[in-house]
Amino acid sequence: EDEVWNALLLFRHLQEKSEQEGQEASAAVSAAATSRVARLAQLELRRRTFAASEAAAEEAGKSREAFDWRGAALDSDLVDFVTAVKEYLARFAHKPNCFFDLKPFLALLSEAEVASVVGAVDVSGLSDQ
C-alpha cells in the first residue's frame, strides 16, 4: 500500500515538473508528450489501486457479486480519479489517441460520471488543432 502511494506521489511530482519545464521550454510538444505519459501513469496507478482494494475485499471473504470496488475506495480517491480523467481529457482531447488512452479508465466510471467528464470538456476549436 505504501509503495503504491509513493509511486503515485512520484508521478504527481514528475507531472508537475514536466508542466514547469513545459512553461519554460520552447519545445512544448516534447513537454506535452511527457506530461501525457505522467498523467496516464497516474491514472493507471489509481486503477490498479482500485483493483487491489477489490482483491483484498474478496480475500477477506466478501463475495464478488456482493462487493463493488467503490465500497473499498475512499470517496476522495474516486473524486481525485474523476478529476484526473477530466484534466487529461481537457488537455489532450484534440489528440487522436485520447479516447483509446482513456478507455480503460472510463470503463470504471458510471454513465453519469462519464457524462460529467465528457460534458466538462470544451469541444469548441478542437477541429482547428
C-alpha positions as CSV (number, residue, x, y, z in Angstrom):
1,E,0.0,0.0,0.0
2,D,2.8,2.4,0.9
3,E,4.7,1.5,-2.3
4,V,1.6,2.4,-4.4
5,W,1.2,5.7,-2.6
6,N,4.8,6.5,-3.0
7,A,4.6,5.7,-6.7
8,L,1.6,8.0,-7.0
9,L,3.4,10.8,-5.3
10,L,6.4,10.3,-7.6
11,F,4.2,10.5,-10.7
12,R,2.5,13.6,-9.4
13,H,5.9,15.2,-8.9
14,L,7.0,14.2,-12.4
15,Q,3.8,15.6,-13.8
16,E,4.3,19.0,-12.0
17,K,8.0,19.1,-13.1
18,S,7.1,18.4,-16.6
19,E,4.5,21.2,-16.6
20,Q,7.0,23.6,-15.2
21,E,9.6,22.6,-17.8
22,G,6.9,22.9,-20.5
23,Q,6.2,26.5,-19.5
24,E,9.9,27.3,-19.5
25,A,10.9,25.4,-22.6
26,S,10.2,26.4,-26.2
27,A,9.7,22.8,-27.3
28,A,6.1,22.5,-26.0
29,V,5.5,19.3,-28.0
30,S,8.0,17.2,-26.1
31,A,6.8,18.6,-22.8
32,A,3.2,17.8,-23.6
33,A,4.2,14.2,-24.5
34,T,6.0,13.7,-21.2
35,S,3.1,15.2,-19.3
36,R,0.7,12.8,-21.2
37,V,2.8,9.8,-20.0
38,A,2.9,11.0,-16.4
39,R,-0.8,11.6,-16.4
40,L,-1.6,8.2,-17.9
41,A,0.8,6.5,-15.4
42,Q,-1.0,8.3,-12.5
43,L,-4.4,7.1,-13.8
44,E,-3.1,3.5,-14.2
45,L,-1.8,3.6,-10.6
46,R,-5.2,4.7,-9.4
47,R,-6.9,1.9,-11.4
48,R,-4.6,-0.7,-10.0
49,T,-5.2,0.6,-6.5
50,F,-8.9,0.1,-7.0
51,A,-8.3,-3.4,-8.3
52,A,-6.1,-4.2,-5.3
53,S,-8.8,-3.0,-3.0
54,E,-11.3,-5.2,-4.7
55,A,-9.0,-8.2,-4.4
56,A,-8.3,-7.5,-0.7
57,A,-12.1,-7.4,0.0
58,E,-12.6,-10.7,-1.9
59,E,-9.8,-12.3,0.1
60,A,-11.5,-11.1,3.3
61,G,-14.5,-13.2,2.4
62,K,-16.8,-10.8,0.6
63,S,-18.4,-12.4,-2.4
64,R,-17.6,-10.7,-5.8
65,E,-21.3,-10.3,-6.5
66,A,-22.0,-8.5,-3.2
67,F,-18.9,-6.3,-3.4
68,D,-18.4,-3.2,-5.5
69,W,-14.9,-1.9,-5.8
70,R,-16.2,1.5,-4.9
71,G,-17.0,0.2,-1.5
72,A,-13.3,-0.2,-0.7
73,A,-12.2,3.0,-2.4
74,L,-12.3,6.3,-0.4
75,D,-14.6,8.9,-1.8
76,S,-11.7,11.3,-2.1
77,D,-9.8,8.8,-4.2
78,L,-12.7,8.4,-6.6
79,V,-13.1,12.2,-6.8
80,D,-9.4,12.6,-7.5
81,F,-9.6,9.8,-10.1
82,V,-12.5,11.5,-11.9
83,T,-10.8,14.9,-11.7
84,A,-7.6,13.4,-13.2
85,V,-9.6,11.9,-16.1
86,K,-11.3,15.3,-16.7
87,E,-7.9,17.0,-16.7
88,Y,-6.4,14.5,-19.1
89,L,-9.4,14.9,-21.5
90,A,-9.3,18.7,-21.3
91,R,-5.6,18.7,-22.1
92,F,-5.5,16.0,-24.8
93,A,-9.0,15.9,-26.3
94,H,-7.5,17.1,-29.6
95,K,-5.2,14.1,-29.9
96,P,-6.5,11.2,-32.0
97,N,-5.4,8.7,-29.3
98,C,-7.1,10.4,-26.4
99,F,-10.2,8.1,-26.4
100,F,-8.1,5.0,-26.6
101,D,-5.9,6.3,-23.8
102,L,-8.9,6.9,-21.5
103,K,-11.0,3.8,-22.5
104,P,-9.8,1.6,-19.6
105,F,-10.4,4.4,-17.1
106,L,-13.7,5.4,-18.4
107,A,-14.9,1.8,-18.1
108,L,-14.6,2.1,-14.3
109,L,-17.0,5.0,-14.2
110,S,-20.7,5.1,-14.1
111,E,-22.7,6.5,-17.0
112,A,-23.4,9.7,-15.0
113,E,-19.7,10.1,-14.2
114,V,-18.7,9.6,-17.9
115,A,-21.3,12.2,-18.9
116,S,-19.9,14.6,-16.3
117,V,-16.3,14.0,-17.6
118,V,-17.2,14.5,-21.3
119,G,-19.5,17.4,-20.6
120,A,-16.7,19.2,-18.7
121,V,-14.6,19.5,-21.9
122,D,-14.9,22.5,-24.1
123,V,-15.0,21.0,-27.6
124,S,-15.1,24.3,-29.5
125,G,-12.0,24.7,-31.5
126,L,-10.9,21.1,-31.3
127,S,-11.1,20.6,-35.1
128,D,-8.7,23.5,-35.5
129,Q,-5.9,21.8,-33.7
